[in-house]
Amino acid sequence: MKKLTTLFFFAICTLAFAQETNNEEIFDEIAYQKQVDSINDSFEYQHGKIDISDGLATLNIGENYKFLDAEQSKRLLSDIWGNPPSDDTLGLILPKSNDAIGVNMIYAVEITYSDEGHIKDGDAEDIDYDELLEGMQKDANDVNPERVKLGYPELHLVGWAATPFYDQENKKLHWAKELQFGDNEMNTLNYNIRVLGREGYLNLNVIADIDALPIVKKDVNQIIESVSFNKGNTYADFDESFDKVAAYGIGGLIAGKVLAKVGAFALILKFWKFIALGAVALFSAFKNKIFGRKEENDVAEQDEE
């Protein structure tokens, strides 16, 4: 994130003003930081033991984390980070020291729930993850023309950032993908955690720049352990006689076939649009400030002539 912000500052300076002006005119960093601080200060976080989706599950985050409820999370994801609106979000987990935006934003964990059915895990030990990856890369490339048509950048699955691992005893699965969006120089980390339950599963998706991978790997066990289904909704509570069963197993869950119902086009880098919008707004402001002043000077010079 720090690198993205640095690139943002550089882009503003380079793109907007390739003329001789002083640094104060080129970029008002104080004004920008006030904007960022104002947005960060607008959020209210929860701590400790938190109810998820009216008794479905419990999140018990440690003192190093904080939680943003569903309503505020949707605002952050859509209005500020620039993702398509979604009603699926149940909340966001952030490290306690992280801001919602800015250089102190390292990663965030979005929580959603899928009620696609009980995931049978009998295939877990037989999956060839290299072969699975090849299929996922092809799927991502196949939908790129449609992504571009809908106004989103192309998405390329670079590879595993962390090979899938299934905890058979606790019914928790996690893996990480390295993604490239469009021509972005900085790739994106998409760390996926799935907690299996009676008739569905919780999705905990960690979103960050790829260079945050060492930090996320260090923290991931704490995140995984922090969430669990409540009694009556656990994997062990499954009743084969009337509970719904999903049409796919562990392999299908990793491959993301379930996303077909909403399309694979909604997956975009969580931070790019905030930076892009910020660049446009600030460019406009400084263009008026600098070039507006230049126009006034030109008029004055013409009057003198």
Beta strands, then each sheet from edge to edge (+ up, - down):
strand 1: 49-52
strand 2: 57-60
strand 3: 65-69
strand 4: 91-95
strand 5: 107-114
strand 6: 118-120
strand 7: 155-167
strand 8: 172-181
strand 9: 188-196
strand 10: 201-209
strand 11: 227-229
strand 12: 245-249
sheet 1: 1+ 2- 11+
sheet 2: 3+ 4- 5+ 10- 9+ 8- 7+
sheet 3: 6+ 12+
end
